[in-house]
Amino acid sequence: MICRTGAKSRVNEREAIFISHATPEDNDLTIWLGAKLSAMGYEVWADVLRLRGGHDWQRRLEAALRNRACKVLLIANPISVEKQGVRNEIQIASDVARGLKDDSFVIPLRTKPYQSPFLIAQAQYINFERGWAEGFQDLILALNDYGVPHNQPVNTDVWRELQTIHARALTTAPETLVSNWVSVQNLPPRIFFHPEGSDLRAFDDYVRVPYGNGHLSFAGVLPKRGKQNSRVRRTDALINEGWNALGLPKHEGRKLITQLINAAVADYLKRRGLSTYMMANRHEAFWMSKTTPLIKVQFDWKPYRGSRLLQGKSLKRGVQWHFAVSPSYQVFPSRHICFRSRLIFTTDGESPIQSSGRMHQLRRSFAKGWRNARWRDMLLAFLYWLSQGSNALSIPVSPDESIELRLPPMFFRSPVGLPAADESQEPDEDDPTPDLEEERFDELPEEEDF
């Protein structure tokens, strides 16, 4: 196997990822991360992943760190870096890194700001503060760039035990799983750099992001020979190689393309009448307001069909609730837009509640009785409305180019499943259907949960 260490590549027996963390403070993240990486074919070592008794795990873990580890992931925060066990592992990892001549052998995963130990003071961290899923995406890109092997046979025993602790037993019956990933089928083939002072009036309706002394955009015209105005580069070349003429390395180019795509999706949602709300984590949520459907929205993406309200009133609490999404472009395991479901609350249907504490309290308590099927169907109904029932969605980014999305969201077929959860529940007094609106639903079919 090949694991690129530093600037050189070497063939050796190092194929494992070692996770160093504080026990018990970081056990949850370590288990979550270990299960994700193991399911993707990585060999993962961490003390909290010991699932069988009778082994001298301390010796085995130290041997794995010294002889098997290709990279060490350090879950870094003020508590972990002060733990003696973690410091011992950092010392061993530092010795191994010197032997391998690998300056990036230790990869800190920052969950909170911390004072870096001297031995890894120069290590470039990956930010997990904004969320585990977002940090995981950056981690996978880094592991790919470093050439960490992940073609090991999936350790299904480890993965299954980690995922089903205190859970229902798996069955051998296959199961269809619905994701919140919408596949990106095509990106515009070219990206343009417009220096400061360029006449961009023809492209005012299309998104662009600042870079250097100008802007990057998918909208532009091919520069004429001999003219040093706008520059153009193929999008895939920027992703894979960067843009040397602009001093733009590939990792920065990827971030700017991500910003462009996210800005284009956001602009499209606003044009469709959705309102915006800035979440506490600085993610923008786009919510259904008075300019969007007030009745049940039907959807039909076999095997899932039915109808769902995407906004309603709670007479008990004196608020109105609105379904919302936070979209984000991601490249792993394939290019897609991830639509995270949210709830926004208003008192008048137009203005979000100003108190962030009240909004947070409502999110935690309001929908606690809602089951997975409801959240799934609300997202399917929203995407069906957004695409007007089509299997394709085009987001314009220039007069003649669009970002092409494919719908419905990605379905996955699992060879095993879980027994169906009891989706029955008491009538939801937080979400009554006003009598005034009942007549508007007469022509709609009954909701069906599959």
C-alpha positions as CSV (number, residue, x, y, z in Angstrom):
1,M,0.0,0.0,0.0
2,I,1.1,3.5,-0.6
3,C,0.8,6.2,2.0
4,R,2.3,9.5,1.0
5,T,4.4,10.8,3.9
6,G,5.5,14.4,3.6
7,A,6.8,15.3,0.1
8,K,7.7,11.7,-0.7
9,S,5.8,8.5,-1.3
10,R,6.8,5.2,0.3
11,V,5.6,1.7,0.2
12,N,5.3,0.2,3.7
13,E,2.9,-1.6,6.0
14,R,1.4,1.6,7.4
15,E,-2.2,1.6,6.4
16,A,-4.0,2.6,9.7
17,I,-5.5,5.7,11.1
18,F,-4.9,6.2,14.9
19,I,-7.3,8.4,16.8
20,S,-5.9,10.0,20.0
21,H,-8.5,11.6,22.3
22,A,-9.5,12.4,25.8
23,T,-11.4,9.6,27.7
24,P,-14.3,9.9,28.4
25,E,-14.8,13.5,27.2
26,D,-14.3,12.8,23.5
27,N,-15.6,9.2,23.4
28,D,-18.7,10.1,21.4
29,L,-16.9,11.9,18.6
30,T,-14.2,9.1,18.5
31,I,-16.9,6.4,18.2
32,W,-18.8,8.4,15.5
33,L,-15.6,9.1,13.6
34,G,-14.3,5.6,13.9
35,A,-17.6,4.1,12.6
36,K,-17.6,6.5,9.6
37,L,-14.0,5.8,8.7
38,S,-14.3,2.1,9.2
39,A,-17.4,2.0,7.0
40,M,-15.4,3.7,4.3
41,G,-12.7,1.0,4.3
42,Y,-10.1,2.7,6.5
43,E,-8.3,0.7,9.2
44,V,-8.9,2.6,12.5
45,W,-7.4,2.3,15.9
46,A,-8.5,3.9,19.1
47,D,-8.9,2.7,22.7
48,V,-12.6,3.3,22.8
49,L,-13.1,1.0,19.8
50,R,-12.0,-2.1,21.8
51,L,-14.9,-4.4,21.5
52,R,-13.6,-7.7,22.8
53,G,-12.2,-8.6,26.1
54,G,-9.1,-10.6,26.8
55,H,-6.6,-8.5,24.9
56,D,-3.8,-6.3,26.2
57,W,-5.2,-3.3,24.4
58,Q,-2.6,-0.8,25.7
59,R,0.2,-2.8,24.2
60,R,-1.7,-3.4,21.0
61,L,-2.6,0.3,20.6
62,E,1.0,1.4,21.2
63,A,2.2,-1.2,18.6
64,A,-0.4,0.1,16.2
65,L,0.7,3.7,16.7
66,R,4.4,2.8,16.3
67,N,4.2,0.3,13.4
68,R,0.8,0.6,11.7
69,A,-0.2,4.2,11.8
70,C,-0.2,6.1,8.5
71,K,-1.7,9.2,10.1
72,V,-2.7,10.2,13.7
73,L,-5.9,12.1,14.2
74,L,-5.7,14.1,17.4
75,I,-9.1,15.3,18.8
76,A,-7.8,18.6,20.0
77,N,-9.4,20.8,22.7
78,P,-8.3,22.3,26.1
79,I,-9.1,19.1,27.9
80,S,-7.5,16.5,25.6
81,V,-4.2,18.3,25.2
82,E,-3.7,18.3,29.0
83,K,-4.5,14.6,29.4
84,Q,-1.3,12.6,30.2
85,G,-2.3,9.7,28.0
86,V,-2.8,12.0,25.1
87,R,0.5,13.7,25.7
88,N,2.2,10.3,25.7
89,E,0.6,9.4,22.4
90,I,1.7,12.8,21.0
91,Q,5.3,12.1,22.1
92,I,5.3,8.6,20.4
93,A,3.7,10.1,17.3
94,S,6.3,12.8,17.2
95,D,9.1,10.2,17.3
96,V,7.4,8.2,14.5
97,A,7.0,11.3,12.4
98,R,10.7,12.1,12.6
99,G,11.5,8.6,11.5
100,L,9.1,8.9,8.6
101,K,10.1,12.5,7.8
102,D,6.4,13.3,7.7
103,D,5.6,16.8,8.9
104,S,1.9,16.1,8.6
105,F,1.8,12.8,10.5
106,V,-0.4,14.3,13.2
107,I,-3.6,15.9,12.1
108,P,-5.4,17.8,14.9
109,L,-9.2,17.9,14.7
110,R,-10.0,21.1,16.6
111,T,-13.3,20.9,18.5
112,K,-12.5,23.9,20.6
113,P,-9.7,26.5,20.7
114,Y,-6.6,25.1,22.5
115,Q,-3.0,25.8,23.2
116,S,-1.1,23.4,21.0
117,P,1.6,21.2,22.6
118,F,5.1,22.2,21.5
119,L,5.7,18.9,19.6
120,I,2.8,19.6,17.2
121,A,2.8,23.4,17.3
122,Q,3.2,23.5,13.5
123,A,0.6,20.9,12.7
124,Q,-2.3,22.3,10.5
125,Y,-5.6,21.5,12.2
126,I,-9.0,20.7,10.6
127,N,-11.9,22.6,12.1
128,F,-14.6,20.5,13.7
129,E,-16.0,23.5,15.7
130,R,-18.6,24.3,13.1
131,G,-19.9,20.7,13.2
132,W,-18.7,17.1,12.9
133,A,-20.2,16.5,9.4
134,E,-18.5,19.7,8.0
135,G,-15.2,18.8,9.6
136,F,-15.5,15.2,8.4
137,Q,-15.8,16.4,4.8
138,D,-12.5,18.4,5.1
139,L,-10.8,15.4,6.8
140,I,-11.7,13.0,4.0
141,L,-10.3,15.5,1.4
142,A,-7.1,15.7,3.4
143,L,-6.8,11.9,3.8
144,N,-7.2,11.6,0.0
145,D,-4.6,14.2,-0.6
146,Y,-2.2,12.4,1.7
147,G,-2.8,9.1,0.0
148,V,-4.1,7.3,3.1
149,P,-5.2,3.8,1.9
150,H,-8.9,3.0,2.3
151,N,-9.4,-0.1,0.2
152,Q,-9.4,-2.4,3.3
153,P,-12.4,-4.8,3.4
154,V,-15.0,-3.1,5.5
155,N,-14.9,-4.4,9.1
156,T,-18.6,-5.0,9.3
157,D,-18.4,-6.5,12.7
158,V,-16.8,-3.4,14.2
159,W,-19.1,-1.1,12.3
160,R,-22.2,-3.0,13.2
161,E,-21.4,-3.1,16.9
162,L,-20.5,0.6,17.0
163,Q,-23.7,1.6,15.2
164,T,-26.1,-0.7,17.1
165,I,-25.0,-0.3,20.7
166,H,-28.3,0.0,22.7
167,A,-30.2,-0.2,19.4
168,R,-32.5,-2.6,17.6
169,A,-31.0,-5.7,16.1
170,L,-30.3,-5.8,12.4
171,T,-32.4,-7.9,10.1
172,T,-31.4,-9.5,6.8
173,A,-34.2,-7.8,4.9
174,P,-32.9,-5.1,2.5
175,E,-34.0,-1.5,3.2
176,T,-34.2,1.6,1.1
177,L,-32.6,4.7,2.7
178,V,-33.4,8.3,1.7
179,S,-30.6,10.8,2.0
180,N,-30.7,14.6,2.0
181,W,-28.1,14.6,-0.8
182,V,-29.1,16.0,-4.2
183,S,-26.6,14.9,-6.9
184,V,-24.8,17.6,-8.9
185,Q,-24.7,16.2,-12.4
186,N,-22.9,19.0,-14.2
187,L,-20.9,22.1,-13.3
188,P,-20.2,25.0,-15.8
189,P,-17.2,24.0,-17.9
190,R,-15.4,27.4,-17.4
191,I,-14.7,29.9,-14.7
192,F,-13.8,33.5,-15.3
193,F,-11.6,36.0,-13.4
194,H,-12.6,39.6,-13.8
195,P,-10.1,42.2,-12.6
196,E,-11.1,45.2,-10.7
197,G,-12.7,47.8,-13.0
198,S,-14.1,45.2,-15.4
199,D,-17.5,46.1,-16.9
200,L,-19.8,43.4,-15.3
201,R,-23.2,45.0,-16.0
202,A,-24.1,42.2,-18.4
203,F,-23.6,39.7,-15.6
204,D,-25.3,41.6,-12.7
205,D,-27.9,38.8,-12.3
206,Y,-25.3,36.1,-11.7
207,V,-23.2,35.4,-8.6
208,R,-19.5,36.0,-8.2
209,V,-17.0,35.9,-5.3
210,P,-14.1,38.2,-4.6
211,Y,-10.5,37.1,-5.1
212,G,-7.4,39.2,-5.1
213,N,-8.0,42.4,-7.0
214,G,-11.1,41.1,-8.8
215,H,-13.9,38.5,-8.9
216,L,-14.4,34.9,-9.9
217,S,-17.6,33.9,-11.7
218,F,-19.1,31.3,-13.9
219,A,-20.4,34.2,-16.0
220,G,-18.2,35.9,-18.6
221,V,-17.1,36.0,-22.2
222,L,-14.0,34.5,-23.7
223,P,-11.2,37.1,-23.7
224,K,-10.1,38.3,-27.1
225,R,-6.5,37.5,-28.2
226,G,-4.1,40.2,-27.1
227,K,-6.5,41.6,-24.5
228,Q,-5.5,41.4,-20.8
229,N,-8.9,41.8,-19.4
230,S,-10.9,38.8,-18.1
231,R,-9.2,35.5,-17.8
232,V,-10.7,32.1,-18.2
233,R,-9.9,28.6,-17.0
234,R,-11.5,25.2,-17.2
235,T,-13.4,24.5,-14.0
236,D,-12.0,21.0,-13.6
237,A,-8.4,22.3,-14.1
238,L,-8.9,24.8,-11.3
239,I,-10.2,22.0,-9.1
240,N,-7.4,19.6,-9.9
241,E,-4.5,21.9,-10.5
242,G,-5.3,25.4,-9.2
243,W,-4.6,28.6,-11.3
244,N,-0.9,29.4,-11.3
245,A,-1.4,32.6,-13.3
246,L,-3.5,34.0,-10.5
247,G,-1.4,32.5,-7.7
248,L,-4.4,30.4,-6.7
249,P,-3.5,26.9,-5.3
250,K,-6.0,24.1,-5.9
251,H,-7.2,23.9,-2.3
252,E,-8.1,27.6,-2.4
253,G,-9.7,27.1,-5.8
254,R,-11.9,24.4,-4.5
255,K,-13.1,26.6,-1.6
256,L,-13.9,29.5,-4.0
257,I,-15.8,27.1,-6.3
258,T,-17.7,25.9,-3.3
259,Q,-18.5,29.5,-2.4
260,L,-19.7,30.2,-5.9
261,I,-22.0,27.1,-6.0
262,N,-23.4,27.9,-2.5
263,A,-24.0,31.5,-3.5
264,A,-25.8,30.3,-6.7
265,V,-28.1,27.9,-4.8
266,A,-28.8,30.6,-2.2
267,D,-29.6,33.1,-5.0
268,Y,-32.0,30.6,-6.7
269,L,-33.9,29.9,-3.4
270,K,-34.4,33.6,-2.8
271,R,-35.7,34.0,-6.3
272,R,-38.2,31.3,-5.6
273,G,-39.6,33.3,-2.8
274,L,-37.9,31.8,0.3
275,S,-36.9,34.1,3.1
276,T,-33.5,33.9,4.9
277,Y,-32.5,33.5,8.5
278,M,-29.0,33.3,9.9
279,M,-28.6,30.4,12.3
280,A,-26.4,30.6,15.4
281,N,-23.7,28.5,13.6
282,R,-23.6,31.1,10.8
283,H,-25.3,28.8,8.4
284,E,-28.0,30.5,6.4
285,A,-31.5,28.9,6.5
286,F,-34.1,29.4,3.7
287,W,-37.6,29.1,5.0
288,M,-41.1,28.9,3.6
289,S,-43.0,32.2,4.2
290,K,-46.3,33.7,3.1
291,T,-45.0,33.8,-0.5
292,T,-44.6,30.0,-0.6
293,P,-47.3,27.3,-0.4
294,L,-49.6,27.5,2.6
295,I,-51.3,24.2,1.8
296,K,-50.1,20.6,1.8
297,V,-47.5,20.0,-0.9
298,Q,-47.8,16.7,-2.8
299,F,-44.9,14.6,-3.8
300,D,-44.5,11.4,-5.8
301,W,-41.1,9.9,-6.0
302,K,-41.6,6.2,-5.9
303,P,-41.7,4.4,-3.5
304,Y,-42.4,7.5,-1.6
305,R,-45.5,9.5,-2.2
306,G,-47.9,11.6,-0.1
307,S,-48.3,15.2,1.0
308,R,-47.0,17.4,3.8
309,L,-47.6,20.8,5.3
310,L,-44.4,22.9,5.1
311,Q,-45.7,25.6,7.5
312,G,-48.4,25.8,10.1
313,K,-49.6,27.3,13.3
314,S,-49.4,26.2,16.9
315,L,-52.3,27.6,18.8
316,K,-50.9,26.2,22.0
317,R,-47.7,28.1,21.8
318,G,-48.9,31.1,19.8
319,V,-46.3,30.8,17.0
320,Q,-46.2,29.8,13.4
321,W,-43.6,27.2,12.3
322,H,-41.9,27.1,8.9
323,F,-39.9,24.3,7.3
324,A,-36.4,25.5,6.2
325,V,-33.3,24.1,4.6
326,S,-29.6,25.0,4.8
327,P,-28.0,23.9,1.5
328,S,-24.2,23.2,1.2
329,Y,-22.1,21.9,-1.7
330,Q,-20.0,18.9,-0.9
331,V,-17.7,16.8,-3.0
332,F,-17.4,13.6,-1.1
333,P,-18.2,10.8,-1.8
334,S,-19.6,12.5,-5.0
335,R,-20.6,16.0,-5.9
336,H,-23.9,16.9,-4.2
337,I,-25.9,19.6,-2.4
338,C,-26.7,18.6,1.1
339,F,-30.1,20.0,2.3
340,R,-30.2,20.1,6.1
341,S,-33.7,20.5,7.4
342,R,-34.5,23.3,9.9
343,L,-37.5,24.9,11.6
344,I,-38.0,28.7,11.8
345,F,-40.6,30.2,14.1
346,T,-42.6,33.5,13.7
347,T,-45.6,35.1,15.3
348,D,-46.9,36.7,12.1
349,G,-45.7,34.5,9.3
350,E,-43.1,37.0,8.2
351,S,-40.6,38.0,10.9
352,P,-38.6,35.3,12.7
353,I,-38.7,35.5,16.5
354,Q,-35.9,37.8,17.6
355,S,-34.9,36.0,20.8
356,S,-32.3,33.4,19.8
357,G,-32.9,31.7,23.2
358,R,-36.6,31.4,22.5
359,M,-36.0,30.2,19.0
360,H,-33.5,27.5,20.3
361,Q,-36.0,26.5,23.0
362,L,-38.8,26.0,20.4
363,R,-36.6,24.0,18.1
364,R,-35.7,21.6,21.0
365,S,-39.2,21.1,22.3
366,F,-41.7,21.8,19.4
367,A,-41.0,18.9,17.1
368,K,-39.9,16.3,19.7
369,G,-42.9,14.1,18.8
370,W,-42.1,14.2,15.0
371,R,-40.9,10.9,13.6
372,N,-38.3,10.3,11.0
373,A,-40.9,9.7,8.3
374,R,-42.3,13.2,8.8
375,W,-38.9,14.9,8.4
376,R,-38.2,12.7,5.4
377,D,-41.5,13.5,3.8
378,M,-41.2,17.3,4.4
379,L,-37.9,17.3,2.6
380,L,-39.3,15.3,-0.3
381,A,-42.3,17.6,-0.5
382,F,-40.0,20.7,-0.4
383,L,-37.8,19.4,-3.2
384,Y,-40.8,18.3,-5.3
385,W,-42.2,21.8,-5.0
386,L,-38.8,23.4,-5.7
387,S,-38.3,21.3,-8.9
388,Q,-42.0,21.5,-9.9
389,G,-42.1,17.7,-9.9
390,S,-39.2,17.4,-12.3
391,N,-36.2,15.0,-12.0
392,A,-33.8,17.8,-12.9
393,L,-33.2,21.3,-11.5
394,S,-31.2,23.9,-13.3
395,I,-29.6,26.8,-11.4
396,P,-28.5,29.5,-13.8
397,V,-25.0,30.9,-13.2
398,S,-24.5,32.7,-16.6
399,P,-26.6,33.6,-19.6
400,D,-25.9,30.1,-21.1
401,E,-24.7,27.9,-18.3
402,S,-26.3,26.3,-15.3
403,I,-25.5,24.0,-12.4
404,E,-27.5,20.8,-13.1
405,L,-29.0,18.9,-10.2
406,R,-30.7,15.5,-10.4
407,L,-33.8,14.7,-8.3
408,P,-35.1,13.0,-6.2
409,P,-32.4,13.0,-3.6
410,M,-30.0,10.0,-3.5
411,F,-31.6,6.7,-2.4
412,F,-29.4,3.9,-1.1
413,R,-30.2,0.2,-0.9
414,S,-28.9,-1.4,2.2
415,P,-28.6,-5.2,2.3
416,V,-29.6,-5.2,5.9
417,G,-32.2,-3.1,7.8
418,L,-33.7,-2.4,11.1
419,P,-37.2,-3.4,12.2
420,A,-39.7,-0.6,11.4
421,A,-40.0,1.8,14.3
422,D,-43.4,2.6,15.7
423,E,-44.4,5.7,13.8
424,S,-47.7,6.0,15.6
425,Q,-48.2,8.9,18.0
426,E,-50.8,10.9,19.8
427,P,-52.4,13.8,17.9
428,D,-50.0,16.7,17.8
429,E,-51.5,19.6,19.7
430,D,-48.7,21.8,18.7
431,D,-49.6,21.4,15.0
432,P,-53.4,21.5,14.6
433,T,-54.8,21.9,11.1
434,P,-57.0,25.0,11.3
435,D,-60.6,24.4,10.4
436,L,-60.5,27.3,8.0
437,E,-58.0,25.4,5.8
438,E,-59.7,22.0,5.8
439,E,-61.7,22.7,2.6
440,R,-58.5,23.5,0.7
441,F,-57.3,20.0,1.4
442,D,-60.5,18.2,0.2
443,E,-59.0,17.4,-3.3
444,L,-55.7,16.1,-2.0
445,P,-55.1,12.4,-1.3
446,E,-54.6,11.1,2.2
447,E,-51.0,11.3,3.5
448,E,-49.1,8.1,3.0
449,D,-46.1,7.1,5.1
450,F,-44.1,4.3,3.5
